Amino acid sequence: MWWPCEWEAFGVAYQPSSSAAGSSLPPLSRPQLAEARRVRAVELFEEGASNAEIARAVGVCAESVRRWRRVWEQDGAPGLRRRSATGRP
């Protein structure tokens, strides 16, 4: 299942699975998929969806959505963007 969203913002077009016929684009990595879920959640926050509805739509538990909503209310959508890894490369 995929959600219509601005996947190109991640530098990669979203592809729901490796079995998608006729596509040469690579699937999203785990960090990209996690960020895509949060971006979709923000879209649903702005539409007024409940935490339970958002959790079902993006495939996470309601507690994750509550945490994302708190961050979104404090810092906005940029607060939910992926951060670079810390520590030694």
C-alpha positions as a LaTeX table, in Angstrom:
\begin{tabular}{lrrr}
\hline
Residue & $x$ (\AA) & $y$ (\AA) & $z$ (\AA) \\
\hline
Met1 & 0.00 & 0.00 & 0.00 \\
Trp2 & 1.32 & 3.47 & $-0.75$ \\
Trp3 & 0.09 & 6.89 & 0.14 \\
Pro4 & 0.07 & 9.80 & $-2.29$ \\
Cys5 & 2.61 & 12.19 & $-0.89$ \\
Glu6 & 5.67 & 14.20 & $-1.84$ \\
Trp7 & 8.05 & 11.23 & $-2.03$ \\
Glu8 & 10.35 & 13.11 & $-4.36$ \\
Ala9 & 11.31 & 15.26 & $-1.36$ \\
Phe10 & 13.40 & 12.29 & $-0.24$ \\
Gly11 & 15.36 & 12.18 & $-3.48$ \\
Val12 & 13.79 & 8.87 & $-4.46$ \\
Ala13 & 10.41 & 8.12 & $-5.93$ \\
Tyr14 & 8.42 & 5.90 & $-3.59$ \\
Gln15 & 7.96 & 2.31 & $-4.64$ \\
Pro16 & 5.70 & 0.10 & $-2.53$ \\
Ser17 & 7.54 & $-3.19$ & $-3.13$ \\
Ser18 & 10.19 & $-4.84$ & $-5.23$ \\
Ser19 & 7.44 & $-6.69$ & $-7.09$ \\
Ala20 & 6.13 & $-3.52$ & $-8.73$ \\
Ala21 & 5.94 & $-4.33$ & $-12.41$ \\
Gly22 & 7.88 & $-2.33$ & $-14.96$ \\
Ser23 & 9.72 & $-0.02$ & $-12.57$ \\
Ser24 & 13.46 & 0.48 & $-12.45$ \\
Leu25 & 13.48 & 2.65 & $-9.31$ \\
Pro26 & 14.97 & 1.20 & $-6.12$ \\
Pro27 & 12.72 & 0.76 & $-3.08$ \\
Leu28 & 13.06 & 3.18 & $-0.17$ \\
Ser29 & 15.60 & 2.36 & 2.51 \\
Arg30 & 14.36 & 1.84 & 6.08 \\
Pro31 & 15.25 & 5.39 & 7.19 \\
Gln32 & 13.60 & 6.85 & 4.08 \\
Leu33 & 10.47 & 4.75 & 4.65 \\
Ala34 & 10.31 & 5.84 & 8.30 \\
Glu35 & 10.57 & 9.48 & 7.28 \\
Ala36 & 7.94 & 8.97 & 4.59 \\
Arg37 & 5.58 & 7.62 & 7.26 \\
Arg38 & 6.13 & 10.71 & 9.37 \\
Val39 & 5.57 & 13.01 & 6.38 \\
Arg40 & 2.28 & 11.22 & 5.66 \\
Ala41 & 1.34 & 11.55 & 9.34 \\
Val42 & 1.92 & 15.32 & 9.16 \\
Glu43 & $-0.38$ & 15.52 & 6.14 \\
Leu44 & $-3.04$ & 13.67 & 8.13 \\
Phe45 & $-2.46$ & 15.88 & 11.23 \\
Glu46 & $-3.19$ & 18.90 & 9.05 \\
Glu47 & $-6.37$ & 17.24 & 7.74 \\
Gly48 & $-7.57$ & 16.72 & 11.31 \\
Ala49 & $-7.35$ & 12.90 & 11.41 \\
Ser50 & $-7.30$ & 11.18 & 14.80 \\
Asn51 & $-4.20$ & 9.42 & 16.13 \\
Ala52 & $-5.86$ & 6.01 & 15.69 \\
Glu53 & $-6.73$ & 6.77 & 12.05 \\
Ile54 & $-3.18$ & 7.93 & 11.34 \\
Ala55 & $-1.69$ & 4.87 & 13.05 \\
Arg56 & $-3.77$ & 2.57 & 10.84 \\
Ala57 & $-3.00$ & 4.57 & 7.69 \\
Val58 & 0.78 & 4.55 & 8.08 \\
Gly59 & 1.15 & 1.18 & 9.80 \\
Val60 & 2.53 & 2.15 & 13.21 \\
Cys61 & 1.25 & 2.01 & 16.78 \\
Ala62 & $-0.82$ & 4.86 & 18.21 \\
Glu63 & 1.93 & 5.71 & 20.73 \\
Ser64 & 4.30 & 6.57 & 17.86 \\
Val65 & 1.67 & 8.86 & 16.39 \\
Arg66 & 1.14 & 10.58 & 19.77 \\
Arg67 & 4.90 & 11.17 & 20.03 \\
Trp68 & 5.04 & 12.52 & 16.46 \\
Arg69 & 2.08 & 14.80 & 17.13 \\
Arg70 & 3.78 & 16.30 & 20.22 \\
Val71 & 6.95 & 16.99 & 18.20 \\
Trp72 & 4.88 & 18.39 & 15.32 \\
Glu73 & 2.97 & 20.73 & 17.64 \\
Gln74 & 6.22 & 22.03 & 19.19 \\
Asp75 & 8.57 & 22.15 & 16.18 \\
Gly76 & 6.36 & 21.76 & 13.13 \\
Ala77 & 7.03 & 19.39 & 10.25 \\
Pro78 & 10.81 & 20.05 & 10.23 \\
Gly79 & 10.99 & 18.51 & 13.71 \\
Leu80 & 10.00 & 15.17 & 12.23 \\
Arg81 & 12.60 & 15.15 & 9.46 \\
Arg82 & 15.31 & 12.53 & 9.49 \\
Arg83 & 18.49 & 13.59 & 11.24 \\
Ser84 & 21.94 & 12.50 & 10.15 \\
Ala85 & 23.60 & 9.74 & 12.13 \\
Thr86 & 25.77 & 10.80 & 15.02 \\
Gly87 & 29.12 & 9.37 & 15.93 \\
Arg88 & 32.03 & 8.23 & 13.91 \\
Pro89 & 31.30 & 7.49 & 10.23 \\
\hline
\end{tabular}
